[in-house]
């Protein structure tokens, strides 16, 4: 486990999955990250790469060949190497090897950095194409935030507030986790989503094309908040296990496959094309108040 701290926040992450494991507010003395109860959901903030969501038949198709690919990709179960550690920054690296090539036939380096700036944590993803061909991938974050924070609160005391008034639909998922091609209206010229125990009974709320670049998790009983800035990520997932005391706010560059619509990876919805020798970078920011 590795740690950075700046007097306002203390952050911990591990080499397994380069996963964030603690986001502790030193001012309010509260842990803001879900602490991965194995009986409920055993992750804190898994990183999604080289796919987001589930692929049809748990496979990706590349140049008329198929490769096994688990939901959300292999990065979250891979051991990264710590490249850099200072008082305010950690950088982890995952490089293609014989194991990754079995499911993802590209040469790459995937870098994840955690950097503190005052009361904010910046999470950056960098993909380097080390192959002699274009590569394709999706990526995203899956951080889970504790809700409620205090014993005298309930889940229903919490809500999500978008930066702007939204008129937005959710992508519907079937029981296997694939897009159905159908959508449901969630926000009708509104800004807030109230959390309740059964809000995710039909799986995640997956939004595309939001006007907002940020959303804030708030309580009706105290002023503390978690604000997620996801500028540059076209999809945003909101999810938790039913009746679980957390909520995931997930910025995605990519999404699950659509049922009965197999495609080559180059034609997957939301896919990123990266030319040989090029580097792709994207960052989201978590503000703690």
PALUM-700828 format. One line per 10 residues: for each residue x, y, z negated of N, C-alpha, C. Coordinates in Angstrom, 1 decimal, padded with zeros to 4 digits. Layout:
# PALUM-700828
X:Y:Z:X:Y:Z:X:Y:Z | ... .
END
This chain:
# PALUM-700828
000.8:-001.2:000.0:000.0:000.0:000.0:000.9:001.2:000.0 | 000.5:002.2:000.8:001.3:003.5:000.9:000.4:004.6:000.5 | 001.0:005.7:000.1:000.2:006.8:-000.5:000.8:008.2:-000.1 | -000.1:009.1:000.1:000.3:010.5:000.3:-000.6:011.4:-000.6 | -000.1:012.5:-001.1:-000.9:013.4:-002.0:-000.4:014.8:-001.9 | -001.4:015.8:-002.0:-001.0:017.2:-001.9:-001.5:018.0:-003.1 | -001.9:017.4:-004.2:-002.5:018.2:-005.3:-004.0:018.4:-005.2 | -004.6:018.2:-004.1:-006.0:018.3:-003.9:-006.6:016.9:-003.6 | -005.9:016.1:-002.7:-006.4:014.8:-002.3:-005.2:013.8:-002.5 | -005.6:012.6:-002.8:-004.7:011.5:-002.8:-005.2:010.4:-001.8 .
-004.4:010.0:-000.9:-004.9:009.0:000.1:-004.0:007.8:000.1 | -004.6:006.6:000.2:-003.8:005.4:000.3:-004.3:004.6:001.6 | -003.3:003.9:002.2:-003.6:003.1:003.3:-002.6:001.9:003.3 | -003.1:000.8:004.0:-002.3:-000.4:004.0:-001.8:-000.7:005.4 | -000.8:-001.6:005.5:-000.3:-002.0:006.8:-001.3:-002.9:007.5 | -002.1:-003.7:006.8:-003.0:-004.6:007.4:-004.2:-003.7:008.0 | -004.2:-003.7:009.3:-005.2:-002.9:010.0:-004.9:-001.4:010.0 | -003.8:-001.0:009.4:-003.5:000.4:009.1:-004.7:001.1:008.5 | -005.4:000.4:007.6:-006.7:000.8:007.1:-006.6:001.7:005.9 | -007.3:002.8:006.0:-007.5:003.7:004.8:-008.2:003.0:003.7 .
-007.6:003.0:002.5:-008.2:002.3:001.4:-008.7:003.2:000.2 | -008.2:004.4:000.2:-008.6:005.3:-000.8:-008.6:006.8:-000.3 | -009.6:007.5:-000.7:-009.7:009.0:-000.4:-010.2:009.6:-001.7 | -009.2:010.0:-002.5:-009.5:010.4:-003.9:-009.4:011.9:-004.0 | -010.5:012.5:-004.5:-010.6:014.0:-004.7:-010.0:014.2:-006.1 | -008.8:014.8:-006.2:-008.2:015.1:-007.5:-008.9:016.2:-008.3 | -009.6:017.0:-007.6:-010.3:018.1:-008.3:-011.6:017.6:-009.0 | -012.4:016.9:-008.4:-013.6:016.3:-009.0:-013.4:015.0:-009.6 | -012.2:014.4:-009.4:-011.8:013.1:-010.0:-012.8:012.0:-009.5 | -013.1:012.0:-008.2:-014.0:011.1:-007.6:-013.4:010.4:-006.4 .
-013.6:009.1:-006.3:-013.2:008.3:-005.1:-014.3:008.4:-004.1 | -014.0:009.0:-002.9:-015.0:009.2:-001.9:-015.1:008.0:-000.9 | -014.2:007.1:-000.9:-014.2:006.0:000.1:-014.9:004.8:-000.6 | -015.7:004.1:000.1:-016.2:002.8:-000.3:-015.1:001.8:-000.7 | -015.2:001.2:-001.8:-014.1:000.4:-002.3:-014.3:-001.1:-002.0 | -014.9:-001.4:-000.9:-014.8:-002.7:-000.2:-015.2:-003.9:-001.1 | -016.4:-003.9:-001.7:-016.9:-005.0:-002.4:-017.1:-006.2:-001.5 | -016.4:-007.3:-001.6:-016.5:-008.4:-000.7:-017.8:-009.0:-000.7 | -018.6:-008.9:-001.8:-019.9:-009.4:-001.9:-020.9:-008.7:-001.0 | -020.5:-007.4:-000.6:-021.4:-006.6:000.2:-020.9:-006.4:001.6 .
-019.7:-005.7:001.6:-019.0:-005.4:002.9:-017.5:-005.2:002.5 | -016.7:-006.1:003.0:-015.3:-006.1:002.5:-014.3:-005.2:003.3 | -014.8:-004.1:003.8:-013.9:-003.2:004.5:-014.0:-001.8:003.8 | -013.0:-001.0:004.0:-013.0:000.4:003.6:-013.3:001.3:004.8 | -012.4:001.2:005.8:-012.4:002.1:007.0:-011.7:001.4:008.1 | -012.2:000.3:008.7:-011.5:-000.4:009.7:-011.3:000.5:011.0 | -010.2:000.2:011.7:-010.0:000.9:012.9:-010.4:000.0:014.1 | -011.1:000.6:015.1:-011.6:-000.2:016.2:-010.8:000.0:017.4 | -010.2:-001.0:017.9:-009.3:-001.0:019.1:-009.0:-002.4:019.5 | -009.0:-002.8:020.8:-009.1:-002.0:022.0:-010.6:-001.9:022.5 .
-011.5:-002.4:021.7:-013.0:-002.3:022.1:-013.7:-001.7:020.9 | -014.9:-001.1:021.1:-015.8:-000.7:020.1:-017.1:-001.5:020.3 | -017.6:-002.0:019.2:-018.8:-002.8:019.3:-018.5:-004.2:019.8 | -019.6:-004.9:020.2:-019.4:-006.3:020.6:-019.5:-006.4:022.1 | -018.6:-007.3:022.7:-018.6:-007.6:024.1:-019.4:-008.8:024.4 | -020.1:-008.9:025.6:-020.9:-010.0:026.0:-020.0:-011.3:025.9 | -020.6:-012.3:025.3:-019.9:-013.6:025.2:-018.6:-013.5:024.4 | -018.4:-012.3:023.6:-017.2:-012.1:022.9:-016.0:-012.2:023.8 | -016.2:-011.6:025.0:-015.1:-011.6:026.0:-015.0:-010.3:026.7 | -013.8:-010.0:027.2:-013.6:-008.9:028.1:-013.2:-009.4:029.5 .
-013.6:-008.8:030.5:-013.3:-009.2:031.9:-012.3:-008.2:032.5 | -011.2:-008.7:032.9:-010.1:-007.9:033.5:-009.6:-008.6:034.8 | -009.8:-007.9:035.9:-009.3:-008.4:037.2:-009.8:-009.9:037.4 | -011.1:-010.1:037.2:-011.7:-011.4:037.5:-011.2:-012.5:036.5 | -010.6:-012.1:035.4:-010.2:-013.1:034.4:-011.0:-012.7:033.1 | -011.2:-013.7:032.2:-011.9:-013.4:031.0:-010.9:-013.7:029.8 | -011.0:-012.8:028.8:-010.2:-012.9:027.6:-011.1:-012.8:026.4 | -010.9:-013.7:025.4:-011.6:-013.6:024.1:-011.3:-012.3:023.4 | -012.4:-011.7:022.9:-012.3:-010.4:022.2:-013.3:-010.3:021.1 | -012.9:-010.2:019.9:-013.8:-010.1:018.8:-014.5:-008.8:018.7 .
-015.6:-008.7:018.0:-016.3:-007.4:017.8:-015.3:-006.4:017.2 | -015.3:-005.2:017.8:-014.5:-004.1:017.4:-013.0:-004.3:017.6 | -012.6:-005.4:018.3:-011.2:-005.5:018.6:-010.4:-006.1:017.5 | -009.1:-006.3:017.9:-008.2:-007.0:017.0:-007.3:-006.1:016.1 | -007.3:-004.8:016.3:-006.5:-003.9:015.5:-006.8:-004.0:014.0 | -008.0:-004.1:013.7:-008.4:-004.1:012.2:-007.9:-005.3:011.5 | -007.6:-006.4:012.2:-007.0:-007.6:011.6:-005.5:-007.8:011.9 | -004.9:-006.8:012.5:-003.5:-006.8:012.8:-002.6:-006.1:011.7 | -001.4:-006.6:011.6:-000.5:-005.9:010.7:000.3:-004.9:011.4 | 000.2:-003.7:011.0:000.9:-002.5:011.6:002.3:-002.4:010.9 .
003.1:-001.6:011.5:004.4:-001.3:010.9:004.4:000.2:010.5 | 004.8:000.5:009.3:004.9:001.9:008.8:006.1:002.5:009.5 | 005.8:003.6:010.2:006.9:004.3:011.0:007.3:005.6:010.2 | 006.4:006.2:009.5:006.8:007.5:008.8:006.0:007.6:007.6 | 006.6:008.1:006.5:006.0:008.4:005.3:006.6:009.6:004.6 | 005.8:010.6:004.4:006.2:011.9:003.7:005.2:012.2:002.7 | 005.3:013.3:002.0:004.3:013.7:001.0:002.9:013.8:001.5 | 002.9:014.3:002.8:001.5:014.6:003.4:001.2:013.8:004.6 | 002.0:012.9:005.0:001.7:012.2:006.3:002.2:010.7:006.3 | 001.3:009.8:006.9:001.7:008.4:007.1:001.4:008.1:008.6 .
002.3:007.4:009.2:002.1:006.9:010.6:002.4:005.4:010.6 | 001.4:004.7:011.3:001.5:003.3:011.5:001.6:003.0:012.9 | 002.2:001.9:013.3:002.3:001.5:014.7:002.0:000.0:014.9 | 001.3:-000.3:016.0:001.0:-001.6:016.5:001.5:-001.7:017.9 | 002.3:-002.6:018.2:002.9:-002.8:019.6:002.4:-004.1:020.1 | 002.1:-004.1:021.4:001.7:-005.4:022.1:002.8:-006.5:021.9 | 002.3:-007.7:021.7:003.2:-008.8:021.6:002.5:-010.1:022.2 | 003.1:-011.2:022.0:002.6:-012.4:022.6:001.2:-012.8:022.1 | 000.9:-012.4:020.9:-000.5:-012.6:020.4:-001.5:-011.7:021.0 | -001.2:-010.4:021.0:-002.2:-009.5:021.6:-002.4:-009.7:023.1 .
-001.3:-010.2:023.8:-001.4:-010.4:025.2:-002.4:-011.6:025.5 | -002.7:-012.4:024.6:-003.6:-013.5:024.8:-005.0:-013.0:025.0 | -005.3:-011.9:024.3:-006.7:-011.4:024.4:-006.8:-010.0:025.1 | -005.7:-009.4:025.3:-005.7:-008.1:025.9:-004.4:-007.9:026.7 | -004.4:-008.2:028.0:-003.2:-008.4:028.8:-002.5:-007.1:029.3 | -002.3:-006.2:028.3:-001.6:-004.9:028.6:-000.5:-004.7:027.6 | 000.5:-004.0:028.0:001.6:-003.5:027.2:001.3:-002.1:026.7 | 001.3:-002.0:025.3:000.9:-000.7:024.7:001.6:-000.5:023.4 | 001.5:000.7:022.9:001.7:001.0:021.5:000.6:001.8:021.0 | 000.0:001.4:019.8:-001.1:002.1:019.2:-000.6:002.7:017.9 .
-000.7:004.0:017.8:-000.2:004.7:016.6:-001.4:005.3:015.8 | -001.4:005.2:014.5:-002.4:005.8:013.7:-001.8:006.6:012.6 | -002.2:007.9:012.5:-001.6:008.8:011.5:-002.6:009.3:010.6 | -002.3:009.5:009.3:-003.1:010.1:008.3:-002.3:011.3:007.8 | -002.9:012.5:007.9:-002.2:013.7:007.5:-003.1:014.6:006.7 | -002.6:015.1:005.6:-003.3:016.0:004.7:-003.0:017.4:005.0 | -004.1:018.2:005.1:-004.1:019.6:005.2:-005.1:020.2:004.3 | -004.6:020.8:003.1:-005.4:021.3:002.1:-006.4:020.2:001.7 | -007.7:020.5:001.7:-008.7:019.5:001.3:-009.3:018.7:002.4 | -008.5:018.5:003.5:-008.9:017.8:004.7:-007.9:016.6:005.0 .
-008.4:015.5:005.5:-007.6:014.5:006.0:-007.8:014.4:007.5 | -006.7:014.5:008.3:-006.8:014.3:009.7:-006.3:012.9:010.1 | -007.2:012.2:010.8:-006.9:010.9:011.3:-006.7:010.9:012.8 | -005.5:010.6:013.2:-005.2:010.7:014.7:-004.9:009.3:015.2 | -005.3:009.1:016.4:-005.1:007.8:017.2:-004.3:008.2:018.4 | -003.2:007.5:018.7:-002.4:007.7:019.9:-002.1:006.4:020.6 | -002.4:006.3:021.8:-002.2:005.1:022.6:-001.2:005.4:023.7 | -000.1:004.6:023.8:000.9:004.8:024.8:000.9:003.6:025.7 | 000.7:003.9:027.0:000.7:002.9:028.1:002.2:002.5:028.4 | 002.6:001.3:028.0:003.9:000.9:028.3:003.9:-000.2:029.4 .
002.8:-000.3:030.1:002.7:-001.2:031.2:003.0:-000.6:032.5 | 003.1:-001.4:033.6:003.4:-000.9:034.9:002.1:-000.7:035.7 | 001.0:-000.7:035.0:-000.4:-000.5:035.6:-001.2:000.3:034.7 | -002.3:000.8:035.2:-003.3:001.5:034.3:-003.8:000.6:033.3 | -004.1:001.0:032.1:-004.7:000.2:031.1:-006.1:000.9:030.7 | -007.0:000.0:030.1:-008.3:000.5:029.7:-008.5:000.1:028.3 | -009.2:000.9:027.5:-009.5:000.6:026.1:-010.6:001.6:025.6 | -011.1:001.2:024.5:-012.0:002.0:023.6:-011.4:002.1:022.2 | -011.7:003.0:021.5:-011.2:003.1:020.1:-012.2:003.9:019.2 | -012.1:003.8:017.9:-012.9:004.5:017.0:-012.6:004.3:015.6 .
-013.2:005.1:014.7:-013.1:005.0:013.3:-014.4:004.4:012.7 | -014.2:003.9:011.5:-015.4:003.2:010.8:-015.3:003.5:009.3 | -015.0:004.7:008.9:-014.9:004.9:007.4:-016.2:004.9:006.7 | -016.2:004.3:005.6:-017.4:004.1:004.7:-017.2:005.0:003.5 | -018.2:005.9:003.2:-018.1:006.8:002.2:-019.1:006.4:001.0 | -018.6:006.5:-000.2:-019.4:006.1:-001.3:-020.7:007.0:-001.5 | -021.8:006.4:-001.7:-023.1:007.1:-001.9:-024.0:006.1:-002.7 | -024.3:006.4:-003.9:-024.0:007.6:-004.7:-022.6:007.7:-005.3 | -022.3:008.9:-005.7:-021.0:009.1:-006.4:-021.1:008.8:-007.9 | -022.3:009.1:-008.5:-022.5:009.1:-009.9:-023.6:008.2:-010.3 .
-023.6:007.8:-011.6:-024.6:006.8:-012.1:-026.0:007.3:-012.2 | -026.1:008.7:-012.3:-027.5:009.2:-012.4:-028.1:009.6:-011.1 | -027.5:009.1:-010.0:-028.0:009.4:-008.7:-028.5:008.1:-008.0 | -029.3:008.3:-007.0:-029.8:007.2:-006.1:-029.3:007.4:-004.7 | -029.4:006.4:-003.9:-029.1:006.5:-002.5:-029.9:007.5:-001.8 | -031.2:007.6:-002.2:-032.2:008.5:-001.6:-031.9:009.9:-001.9 | -031.0:010.2:-002.8:-030.6:011.6:-003.1:-029.7:012.2:-002.0 | -029.2:011.3:-001.1:-028.2:011.7:-000.1:-028.8:011.9:001.2 | -028.2:012.8:002.0:-028.7:013.0:003.4:-027.5:013.5:004.2 | -027.7:013.4:005.5:-026.7:013.8:006.5:-027.2:015.0:007.2 .
-026.3:016.0:007.3:-026.7:017.3:007.9:-025.8:017.6:009.0 | -026.4:017.7:010.2:-025.6:018.0:011.4:-025.3:019.5:011.5 | -024.3:019.8:012.2:-023.8:021.2:012.4:-024.9:022.0:013.1 | -025.6:021.4:014.1:-026.6:022.1:014.9:-027.9:021.4:014.8 | -029.0:022.1:015.2:-030.3:021.4:015.3:-030.2:020.5:016.5 | -030.7:019.3:016.4:-030.5:018.2:017.4:-031.9:017.7:017.9 | -031.9:017.4:019.1:-033.0:016.6:019.7:-032.3:015.4:020.3 | -032.3:014.3:019.5:-031.4:013.2:019.9:-032.0:011.8:019.7 | -031.7:010.9:020.6:-032.2:009.5:020.5:-031.1:008.6:020.1 | -031.4:007.5:019.5:-030.5:006.4:019.1:-030.5:005.4:020.2 .
-029.3:004.8:020.5:-029.3:003.6:021.3:-029.8:002.4:020.5 | -030.8:001.7:021.1:-031.3:000.5:020.4:-030.4:-000.7:020.6 | -030.2:-001.5:019.5:-029.4:-002.7:019.6:-030.3:-003.9:019.4 | -029.9:-005.0:020.1:-030.7:-006.2:019.8:-030.0:-006.9:018.6 | -030.6:-008.1:018.2:-030.1:-008.8:017.1:-028.6:-009.3:017.2 | -028.1:-009.3:018.4:-026.8:-009.8:018.7:-025.8:-008.6:018.7 | -026.3:-007.4:018.6:-025.4:-006.2:018.6:-025.1:-005.6:019.9 | -025.9:-005.9:020.9:-025.7:-005.3:022.2:-026.8:-004.2:022.5 | -026.4:-003.2:023.3:-027.3:-002.2:023.7:-028.5:-002.9:024.5 | -029.7:-002.4:024.3:-030.8:-003.0:025.0:-031.2:-002.1:026.3 .
-030.6:-000.9:026.3:-031.0:000.0:027.4:-032.1:000.9:027.0 | -032.7:000.6:025.8:-033.8:001.4:025.3:-033.3:002.4:024.2 | -034.1:003.5:024.0:-033.7:004.5:023.0:-034.9:004.9:022.1 | -034.6:005.3:020.9:-035.7:005.8:020.0:-035.3:007.2:019.6 | -036.3:008.1:019.5:-036.1:009.5:019.1:-035.9:009.4:017.5 | -034.8:010.1:017.1:-034.4:010.1:015.7:-034.6:011.5:015.1 | -034.0:012.5:015.9:-034.1:013.9:015.4:-034.8:014.7:016.5 | -035.9:015.3:016.1:-036.7:016.1:017.0:-036.6:017.6:016.6 | -035.6:018.3:017.1:-035.3:019.7:016.7:-035.1:019.8:015.2 | -034.3:018.9:014.7:-034.0:018.8:013.3:-032.5:018.7:013.1 .
-032.1:018.8:011.8:-030.6:018.8:011.5:-030.3:017.7:010.5 | -031.3:017.1:009.8:-031.0:016.3:008.7:-031.6:014.9:008.8 | -030.8:013.9:008.3:-031.3:012.5:008.2:-031.2:012.1:006.8 | -032.3:011.8:006.2:-032.4:011.4:004.8:-032.0:009.9:004.7 | -031.1:009.6:003.8:-030.7:008.2:003.6:-031.8:007.5:002.7 | -032.1:006.2:003.1:-033.0:005.4:002.3:-032.5:004.0:002.5 | -033.0:003.1:001.6:-032.4:001.7:001.6:-032.7:001.0:002.9 | -033.8:001.2:003.6:-034.1:000.4:004.8:-033.7:001.2:006.1 | -033.0:002.2:006.0:-032.7:003.0:007.2:-032.0:002.3:008.3 | -031.2:001.3:007.9:-030.4:000.5:008.8:-030.9:-000.9:009.0 .
-032.2:-001.1:008.8:-032.8:-002.4:008.9:-032.7:-002.9:010.4 | -032.7:-002.0:011.3:-032.5:-002.3:012.7:-031.1:-002.0:013.2 | -030.2:-002.2:012.4:-028.7:-001.9:012.7:-028.4:-000.4:012.7 | -027.3:-000.1:013.3:-026.7:001.2:013.2:-027.6:002.3:014.0 | -027.5:003.5:013.6:-027.9:004.6:014.4:-026.8:005.1:015.3 | -026.9:004.9:016.5:-025.8:005.2:017.5:-026.3:006.3:018.4 | -025.6:007.5:018.3:-025.9:008.7:019.0:-024.9:008.9:020.1 | -025.4:009.5:021.2:-024.5:009.9:022.3:-025.0:011.3:022.7 | -024.0:012.2:023.0:-024.3:013.5:023.5:-024.8:014.5:022.5 | -024.4:014.4:021.3:-024.8:015.3:020.3:-024.2:016.7:020.6 .
-025.0:017.8:020.3:-024.5:019.1:020.4:-023.5:019.4:019.3 | -023.7:018.8:018.1:-022.9:019.1:017.0:-021.5:018.4:017.1 | -020.5:019.1:016.6:-019.2:018.5:016.5:-018.9:018.0:015.1 | -019.8:018.1:014.1:-019.6:017.7:012.8:-020.9:017.3:012.1 | -020.8:016.5:011.1:-021.9:016.1:010.3:-021.4:016.0:008.8 | -022.3:016.4:007.9:-021.9:016.4:006.5:-022.8:015.5:005.6 | -022.1:014.7:004.8:-022.8:013.9:003.8:-023.0:014.7:002.5 | -024.2:014.9:002.1:-024.5:015.7:000.9:-025.4:015.0:000.0 | -025.5:015.5:-001.3:-026.4:015.1:-002.3:-027.3:016.2:-002.7 | -028.5:015.9:-003.1:-029.5:016.9:-003.6:-029.2:017.2:-005.0 .
-028.2:016.5:-005.7:-028.0:016.7:-007.1:-026.7:017.4:-007.5 | -025.8:017.6:-006.5:-024.5:018.2:-006.8:-024.0:018.8:-005.5 | -023.0:019.7:-005.6:-022.4:020.4:-004.4:-021.4:019.6:-003.7 | -020.9:018.4:-004.2:-019.8:017.7:-003.5:-020.3:017.2:-002.1 | -019.4:017.1:-001.2:-019.7:016.7:000.2:-018.6:016.1:000.9 | -018.9:015.4:001.9:-017.9:014.8:002.9:-018.3:015.3:004.3 | -017.5:016.0:004.9:-017.8:016.5:006.3:-016.9:015.9:007.3 | -017.5:015.3:008.3:-016.8:014.6:009.4:-016.8:015.5:010.7 | -015.7:015.9:011.2:-015.6:016.6:012.4:-015.2:015.6:013.5 | -016.0:015.3:014.5:-015.8:014.3:015.5:-015.7:014.8:016.9 .
-015.2:016.1:017.0:-015.1:016.7:018.3:-014.2:015.9:019.2 | -014.7:015.6:020.4:-014.0:014.8:021.4:-014.4:013.4:021.5 | -015.2:012.9:020.5:-015.8:011.6:020.5:-017.2:011.6:021.0 | -017.5:011.0:022.1:-018.8:011.1:022.7:-019.9:010.3:022.0 | -019.5:009.3:021.2:-020.5:008.5:020.4:-020.3:008.7:018.9 | -021.4:008.6:018.2:-021.3:008.7:016.7:-022.2:007.6:016.1 | -021.6:006.7:015.4:-022.4:005.7:014.7:-022.6:006.0:013.2 | -023.8:005.7:012.7:-024.1:005.9:011.3:-024.6:004.5:010.9 | -024.0:003.9:009.8:-024.4:002.5:009.5:-024.0:002.2:008.0 | -024.7:001.2:007.5:-024.4:000.6:006.2:-025.1:-000.8:006.2 .
-024.6:-001.7:005.4:-025.4:-002.9:005.1:-026.7:-002.4:004.3 | -027.7:-003.1:004.5:-029.0:-002.8:003.8:-028.8:-002.8:002.3 | -029.3:-001.8:001.6:-029.3:-001.7:000.2:-027.9:-001.6:-000.4 | -026.9:-001.1:000.4:-025.5:-001.0:000.0:-025.2:000.5:-000.4 | -024.4:000.7:-001.4:-024.2:002.1:-001.9:-023.0:002.8:-001.1 | -023.2:002.9:000.2:-022.2:003.7:001.0:-022.9:004.0:002.3 | -022.2:004.8:003.1:-022.7:005.1:004.5:-021.4:005.3:005.3 | -021.4:004.6:006.5:-020.3:004.8:007.4:-020.6:005.9:008.4 | -019.7:006.7:008.7:-019.8:007.8:009.7:-018.7:007.5:010.7 | -019.1:007.1:011.9:-018.1:006.4:012.8:-018.0:007.2:014.1 .
-016.9:007.9:014.3:-016.6:008.5:015.6:-016.1:007.5:016.6 | -016.7:007.4:017.8:-016.3:006.4:018.8:-016.0:007.0:020.1 | -015.0:006.4:020.7:-014.6:006.7:022.1:-014.9:005.4:022.8 | -016.2:005.0:023.0:-016.6:003.8:023.6:-017.8:003.2:022.8 | -018.3:002.0:023.3:-019.5:001.5:022.7:-019.6:000.0:023.0 | -020.6:-000.6:022.5:-020.9:-002.0:022.7:-021.4:-002.2:024.2 | -021.3:-003.5:024.6:-021.8:-003.8:025.9:-023.4:-003.7:025.9 | -024.0:-003.6:027.1:-025.4:-003.7:027.3:-025.8:-005.1:027.6 | -026.9:-005.7:027.0:-027.3:-007.1:027.2:-027.5:-007.3:028.7 | -027.1:-008.5:029.1:-027.3:-009.0:030.5:-026.6:-008.1:031.6 .
-025.6:-007.4:031.1:-024.9:-006.5:032.1:-023.4:-006.7:032.0 | -022.9:-007.8:032.4:-021.4:-008.0:032.4:-020.7:-007.2:033.4 | -019.6:-006.5:032.9:-018.8:-005.7:033.8:-017.4:-005.9:033.5 | -016.5:-005.5:034.5:-015.1:-005.5:034.3:-014.8:-004.4:033.3 | -013.7:-004.5:032.5:-013.4:-003.5:031.5:-013.3:-002.1:032.1 | -012.9:-002.0:033.4:-012.7:-000.7:034.0:-014.1:000.0:034.2 | -015.2:-000.8:034.1:-016.5:-000.2:034.3:-017.3:-000.2:033.0 | -016.7:-000.5:031.8:-017.4:-000.5:030.6:-017.8:000.9:030.2 | -019.0:001.1:029.6:-019.4:002.4:029.3:-018.5:003.0:028.2 | -018.1:004.3:028.4:-017.2:005.0:027.5:-015.8:004.6:027.5 .
-015.3:003.8:028.5:-014.0:003.3:028.5:-013.0:004.4:028.8 | -011.8:004.3:028.3:-010.7:005.2:028.5:-009.7:004.6:029.5 | -009.4:005.3:030.6:-008.4:004.9:031.5:-007.1:005.7:031.2 | -006.0:004.9:031.0:-004.7:005.6:030.7:-003.7:005.1:031.7 | -003.1:006.0:032.5:-002.2:005.7:033.5:-000.9:005.3:032.9 | -000.1:004.5:033.7:001.2:004.0:033.3:002.1:005.2:032.8 | 002.8:005.0:031.7:003.7:006.0:031.2:003.0:007.1:030.5 | 001.7:007.2:030.5:001.0:008.3:029.8:000.6:007.9:028.4 | 000.2:009.0:027.6:-000.2:008.9:026.2:-001.6:009.5:026.0 | -002.4:008.8:025.3:-003.7:009.4:024.9:-003.8:009.7:023.5 .
-004.3:010.9:023.1:-004.3:011.3:021.7:-005.7:011.8:021.4 | -006.2:011.5:020.2:-007.5:012.1:019.7:-007.5:012.0:018.2 | -008.2:013.0:017.6:-008.2:013.2:016.1:-009.6:013.5:015.6 | -009.9:012.9:014.5:-011.1:013.4:013.7:-010.7:013.8:012.4 | -011.5:014.7:011.8:-011.1:015.3:010.5:-012.2:015.0:009.4 | -011.7:014.7:008.2:-012.6:014.5:007.1:-012.3:015.6:006.1 | -013.3:016.4:005.8:-013.2:017.5:004.9:-013.9:017.1:003.6 | -013.2:017.2:002.4:-013.7:016.8:001.1:-014.0:018.1:000.3 | -015.3:018.2:-000.2:-015.6:019.3:-001.0:-016.4:018.9:-002.2 .
END
